[in-house]
Amino acid sequence: MFISIRMISNLIISICSLLLLMSVSTSVMSSSDRRALIIGVSKYNYSGAPTLHGVPYDVESATKIALAMGIPKENITYLRDSQATKANILNTLKDFSSKTREGTRAFVYFSGHGSRELDPNSNQCIDGLLPSDGQPITSKEFTDASQRLATSADKVITIVDACHAAGVIESHANTRSMLSTGNLNAKFFSKMSAGDNRCKVTANYSPSRGMLDDFTRVGGLKENFVQITSSKPNELSWDESDKGGIATQALRDCLLGKAKDTDGSGAVSMSEIQQCAQVIMNEKLKASAVEGKYPSTITITGNRNILPVSTRPNTSTFAVSTSQPVKIPATVTVAQVTQPIKPEPIKPEPIKPEPIKPEPIKPEPIKPEPIKPEPIKPEPIKPPQVVTTVKPQATSLLPEASEALSENEVIISPSLASRATLEDIYHQRNPKKIVKVSLNKQQFKIGKDSLQIKIESNRDGFAYLVILGSDAESFYILFPNGHDNQNKVQANKPLLLPRPHWDMQLGGPEGTNHLLVLVTETPRTFEGVDIAPPGSNNPFTYSLNNLKGRKELINFLVGNNDNGFSGNFGATLTSIKEIK
């Protein structure tokens, strides 16, 4: 068989590329560091503390939640019953935290009694979690033991299914006995004597409010932390003997698929999970004797926009066929320059650009004006009113509207939903990874002014530019594209786009474009998402502004642990105005 030198060189390049991708994949998997600590105290060694029969079910539920968060089984640590003494919990937290590196995502869960005791040293009442040996752990002690976790981890999610509300049971003669009604048991136990009323009034400081304060006190960022508690400080949490904590049950079911995407962004945030879980918990309490007497309200402090479980594509998700002509964005045009391109040597990336034939087009020279637009802080999106229509008439902006919706999908205005999508992605950023963006103009004349962008990052990474056009019809990935996939960024070294061999102009309509710039720790791949990779004929990959398209965009940029890349990235969200 005759093999030309060209074929051999291509074969060698292909083999080297494959080996490189294999090595990248291995390093990426190791960099996707997600860990969980699950603590469950059902049986207490302390005299008088009632057994919580539902806690073993809570441990199972917490495991399902951890797995849904992309945490491998081997990265889940358990402390059960007699193992969960105060000293062992704090020591395990220190060890758990010591294994944290920048970018780690952690999940910490506790189910057991809460307590309120008198501290003999300060003569003050303190709230705490009750370990199996009956020595309460305060919020300060819990956070101090996990200080490295607070300062290093990208995202930390904690769930506490216990209560600290001695005040609501002061009418009961003996606070040492647990309040029970039917199959529900309150998850509270105090060692105070029956006649001692000093700690029966609800404290102003409690773990549900104080843990965020302690997290930031030790150097953590509030954008990286979310604390979920099963009740307010003046309420009780409930254990169902044969199913587990009612809050844990509700959170589990909503995290695993029952929660609705109320803003139509394409993903479910912690705030939307809270709404779902509260409805389920209210129904559970409604069927018991505690209705109207002992309410429970799931509370969330910290970053309510965290996406704990990344969206996964549906089998019918929108796909762009590579064999069909892909729509060129109306908002952006590309021109190639006649001068030869001499790319810098780089390591092969997952995206392979097709050969480009330069056309004799010379863009007009541009003198960038030294304008530094102020960074735009996205305003929180308020969940709009849900329309109950299941099969509305199809429109150009809702091509999916003629399809039946699943139980957890809603109809919403694309203009609102698309902004919510960008904000959902933006809120998953690691604030320690700082990304700055400067534009050459504040306003651009349609079809005349060329767009120039300067990107600066304090960390090495890979740049991705996504724009929602002024027509709000589609999202376009401006960079990397079919003409340029060299998107590696060096720390503190500006990346100027476009490069000399291509140009960008905005093509209308008049209005505002929203630009999201990410610098990711690891490169993204189009494998596993229904978005076609870019090519020379169709340089810009795009995702339709419908529910399926929004899901795919989040999958591509944020993703989950299954697709093997790190979710650790920095981001900036800004806007570009087009005028005639």
N, C-alpha and C positions, 0 to 999 in steps of 0.2 A: 504493500500500500504506500502510495506516494503522499508525503505530508510536506507542505511548503513551510518555509521558515516563518511566514506570517501566521500560519495556523499553529505552529509549535509555540510561538511567542504568546499567542492568544490563549493557548491551553495552559501555559505556565502562569500567565496572569490570572486565569480563572481559578487555578489550583491555589495560588497564593491568596487570592481574594477569599476563597472558601476557608482556608486555614485561618486567615485573619478574622473572618466573621465568627468562626468557631471559638477563637480565643476571646473575642469581644463578648460573645454570648455567655461564656463561662464567667468572665469578670463581672458582667452585668447581673447575672443571677446571684453572685456572691454579694454584689452591692445592693441588691434588693433586700435589705436587712429589716425584716419585720418580726416583732417578738410580742409575746403575750405572757402575762402573769395572772393566773386565775386562782383566787382564794375563796374557799367555801367552808364555813363553820356551821355544821349541823348539830353535832354533839359537843357539849361544853363540859370541861373538867371542873368548872367552878360550881359549887353547890348552889342550887336554886335556879340556875339559868335553864329555862325550858329548851328542849330539843326542837329544832326547826326541821321538820321532816321533808320539806320541799327543797332544801338546799342541794341535795345530790342532783335533782333535776336542773337546778340553776347552773351547776357546773357543766352539765351536758349542753345546756342552751348557750352558755358562754363559749364553749368550745366551737359550736356551730357558728357563732358570731365571729370568732377569731379566724376560722377557716374561710368564711365569706370575705373577710378583710384581706385575704391573700397571705395569711400567716401560716407557714408550714407547720405540720404537726410536731416536728422535732424542735421547733422554736417556741413551744408552749410549755410553761412551767406551772406546776400545780402545787398548792398547799391545801391539805384537807384535814379538818378536825384537829386531832392531837398534834399534827405537824404545825398548825397555824397558831403558835404561841406568839406573844408580842415580840420577843427577842428574835424568833425565827423569821417572822414576817419582815421586820426591819432589816435583818441581815440579808434576807433574800432580795429585798428591794435594792439594797446597796450592790449586791452581786449582779442583779438584773440590769441595774443602771450602768455598772462598770463596763458592760459589754456593748454599750451604746456608742455608735459613731455618728458623725454628722449625716443626716439623711435617714436615720432609723425611724421607722413608724412603730409605735408601741401601743398596746392595749392592756390596761390593768383593770381587773374586775374583782369586786368583793361582794359576797353575800353572807349575811349573818346578822347578829343583833347589833343595833346601835345602843349607845349608853350615854348617860349624863351623871357625872359623879362630882363629889366635892374634893378638890385638890387640897390635901392637908397643908401643903407648903405655902400656897397662896391664899387659902381659904376662899377660893373662887370655884364656881361650878364650871366644869369643862365637858364639852361634847367629844365623843370619840367612837371609833369602831371597836367592837368587843371581840378580841381574840379568844381562843379556847381556854386560856388560863385566866380570863377575867380581868386582865390588865389593859385598860383602854389605850388606844392609839389616837392621838390628836392629829389634826390636820397638819400642824407644824412638824410633828415627828414624822409623819408619813412623807411629807414633801422633802424634809431635810435628808431622809434616807435615799431619796431618788433625785438628788440634786443634779447629778451628771445626766440623768435622763432628761431633766428639764432644760438643761443648757445645750445639749447636743442633738437631741432628737428633732426630726422635722415635724412630726405630728404625734401627739399623745392623746389618746382617748381613754377616759376612765368612766366606769359605771359602778356606782355604789348602790346596792339594793339593801338598805338598812335604814332605820329611822332614829332620830335624835329628839323626839318630841315628847318629853316628859310632861309638858304642860297640859296636853290634852287628856291625860289620864289621872289628873289630880283628884277627880271625884272618886277614884277607886281607893279603897282603904289601904291596900297593900301594893305599892309600886314594884315590889319584888316579884309579883306574879304577872304573867303575861296576859294581856287582854285577848280573848278569843271569842269568835262568833262563827258558829257553824264550822266550816272547813277552813276558815281563815284565821290566822294567828298573827298578831302584831309583832314586828321584828324589832322589839325594844326590850331591854332589861337593864334595870338600875340596881346597884348594890346598896342604895340608900335604905335606911330602916323605914318601917311603915309610918312612923310618926314624924319623920324628918321632912319638912316641906321646903328646905332651902333651895333645892335644885329642881323643883317642879315647874318653875316658870321658864318658858322657852328662852334660850339664850339669844343675845343679839349676834353672837358669833357662832357659826356652825360650819361643819365641813362643806355643806352645800354652797356656802357663800365664800368661806375663807380659803378654800384650796386654790382658787385662781389667784387670790392675793399672794398666797405663799409661793405659788409657781413662779410668779413674776418677781417675787422677793429674792429668790435664789438665782435669778438670771434668765428664766424662761420668757418666751414671747407669747403674748396672749393669742396671737394668730396661730400658734402651734399647739394650742391646748383646748380641749373641750371636756367639761366635767358634767356627767349625767347622774342625777340622783333620783331615787324612786319616789320622793315626796318632798314637799316644802318643809322648812324647819319646824313649823307648828302643826305638822300632819304626821300620820302614821303610814308605814309601809307594811304590806301584807304578804304573808307566806301561805300559799295553798298547798296543803300537805301532800297531795298526790300529783302536783304539777309544777310546783316551784313558786317563786315570787311572781306576783301578778304583773309587776313592772317589767321584770326580766322576760316573762312570756311575751308581753306586748312588744317590747323592743326587739326581741328575737324575730318575731313574725314580721314586723315592719322592715327590719334590716334585710330579711331574706326574701322580700318581694311584695309585701302587702301595702307598703307606703306608696302614695301617689305623687307623681311629679307635678305638683300643683302650679308651678310657674312655667311648665313646658320646656324647660332648659335641655332636657335629654338625660338628666341624672337626678338622683334623689339626695338632698342634703340632710344634715342632721336635724335642721329645723323642721323639715317635712316629715322626718321619721318621728319626731316628737309629737307632731299633730296626729299622726296615724296611731301611735302608741297610746295617746291619751284617750282617744275614742274607744279603743279596745278595752282599756282599763276601766273606763266609766261603765261600759256594758257589763264587765265582770262584777264591779261593785254594785251595780243596779240589781243584779240577781241575788245579792246577799243582804244580810240584815244591817250592813254598815252604811247603806245608802243614805245620804243626807246627814249622817251623823259623824262619820269619820272619812272624809274625802282624802284622796291621794292625788297629787299633781306632779307629774314628771317635770323636773326642772333641768335646764341646760345653761351653763355659764361657759364663757370662752367663745371660740370660733364656731358659731352655729351654721356656717356655710361649708364646713368640712364634708366631703363626700366619703363616708366611711366604707361603703361598698361601691366600687366603680361599676359603671354600667357595662353590660355585656350585650353584643349585638343580637337582635332577633334573627330568626331564620329568613325572614322576609325583608331584611334591611335593604334600603336603597343601595344599589350598586352602579358604578360607572363602568361600562364594558370597555375594555381596551381595544376591542375590534371595531367599535363604533366611534364616529367623530365626537370628541368631547367639546362642549361649549366653551368658547373663549370668553372670558369675562368682559362684560360691557364697560366695566369701570376701569380696566387697566389695559394698556396696549404695550407691546414689546417691540423694540427695534434692535437689530443687531448691527454692529459696527464692522467695517470692512477690514480693519487691521487684524493681523493674525493673533490668535489667542495662545499665550504661553502659560498654561496653568502651573501653579507651584506643585511640586510633588507632594502627594497626600496619601494617606492610607485609604484603601478602597472603602467606600461607604455602602450600606445596603442598597442605595438607589444608584443605578447605573444610567447616566444620561446617554441618549442616542446621539450619533454624530451630527454635528451642526454645520451647515453650509452657509458661510457668511454671505449676506446680501449687501450690495453696494449702497447702503443707507447710512448717511452721516447725521447723527443727532446734533441739534443746535447746541453750541457750547453754553454751559450754565454756570453762572457765578453765584454760588450759594450765599445767601444772606446769613449773617451770624445771629440767627434767631433761636432762642432756646425756649420752646413752649413750656409752660408750667405743667408738671405732671398732673394728670387728672385722676382723682380718687373716685372710683365707681360708687355711685349711690346705691344703697341696698334696694333690691327690687321687692316691692310689696306684692305678695301673692294676689293675683287678680281673681275676680269672681269666676268660678268654674261654670262653663256652659254645659248643660246636661245633654244637649243634642248629641246623639251617637253617630249619625251619618249626615253631616251637613253637606250642602252642595259644594262641589269642588271649585276651587279658585286657583289662579295662577300661583298664589303664594302658599296655598295649602294643597299640593298635589296628592297628599296622603289622605285628604279628607273623605274621599269616597270609600276608604277602607274601614272595616270594622275596628274599633278601638278595643284594646285589652282592658282588663279591669282596673289597672293602675295608670291608665293614660287619660289625659284630659285635652280638650280643645282650647286653644288660647291664641291670641293675636301673635302672628310671627314676629312683628316688630318688637314686642315685649319679650317674647320667648328667646329670640336670638341674642338680645342684650343679656338676658339671664344666663345663657350658655357661656358667653364670654366671661361674665362675672364668676360663674361657677368654676371655670378653669383658673381664672386669676386668683381666686381665694384658696386654691390648693398650693400656691407658691410657698416656698421657704423664704421668709423675709430676710434671712441672713444672706441670701443670694441676691445681690442688688443689681438691677438692670436699669440703665438709663437710655432714653431714646431722644434724639434731637432731629428735627426736620428742617429742611432748607427754607421752608415757607410756612406761614400760618394758614394761608388760603391759596388754592390752586385753581387756575383757569382751566376749564374743561378742554381737553384736547390740545392744550398749548404748553402749560407748565409741566416740567418733568419733576418727578418725586425723587428726592434724595434723602437717605436716612443714615444717621450715625448711631450705632449701637455700642454701648459700653457695659461691660460686666466685670464684677470683682472676682469672678471665678471662671476657670476654663469651662467650656461646654460646647453646645451645638445650638445655633440660632434657628428659630422658626418664627415666621411672620404670617399672621392670619388676619385678613381684613374682611369685615362685613360691609359690603358696598352700600352706597347711599340708596340703592333701590331695595335693599333688605331682602333680596331674592336668594342669594347664596353667600356662603363663606368661601373665600379663596385663600389658598396657601401660596402667598407671594414668593416665599423663599423658605427652603430650597425649591428650585423649579427646573423645568426641562432644559434651560440654558445654563444653569449654574447650580450644582449641588454641593459646592465646597462651603459648607455652613459651619465649619469649626471656628470657635471663638477662643481667643487667648485672653487671659485675665488682664484687665486694665489696658488692653490694646484695642483702640476703636476699630470697629468693622464698618466700612463705608459701602453702602449699597445704593444704586446698582454698581456693579463693576464696569470697567471700560467697554466690554463687549456686549452689553445689553443696557436697555433703558426702560423707564416706566413713566407712563402718563396716565392720568385719570381721565376716564371717558364719560363721566356723568352717570346718572342725572344729577342736577344740582341738589346739594344737601350735604349731610355729614356721614362720613365713613368712620367706622370704629376699628382701630388697629390694636391687635394683641401681639406683643413680642415676648417670646419665651427664650430662655437660655437653659437648656436641659443638661443634666449630668451625663446622660447617655443618648445616643442617636435613636430616633424613632424609625420604625419600619412600617411599610404599608401592608405587610403580611398579617393576616387575621382581621383586617378591617376592610369594609366595603368602600374604599376610596381608591381610585386608580392611581398608580404612580405616574408622575409627570413625564412627558416626552417632548421632543423638539417640535412636533406638530401641535401638541396641546401642552404648553409649558406650565400652565397653572392647574394644579389639582384643586377640585372644588367639591363642596358638600352642600346639597340643597338645604335651604332654610325650612325644613319640615322636621317633624319629631325624629324620624329615622336619621336624617342627615345630621341633626344636632347630637344625637347619640354617638354617631360615628366619629364626629369631630372630637368629642370628649374621649372616646376610646383611643383615638390616635394620639392625642396630646397628653392625656392624663393616664388612661389605661388602668390596668390592674396587674397584680403580680404574675398572672398567668402568661402575659406576653413578654416577660423576661427583661424588661427594662426598668430603670430606676424612675420613680415618680418624683424625685427630688429636683426641683427647678426654680429659677427666678423668673419673674414676669413683670411687665408693665402694660397698662391699658391706657390708650390715649385716643385722640380723634383727629380726623383730617377733613377739612371743609372744602367742598367744591363749589365754585361760582362760575357764572358765564362770562 
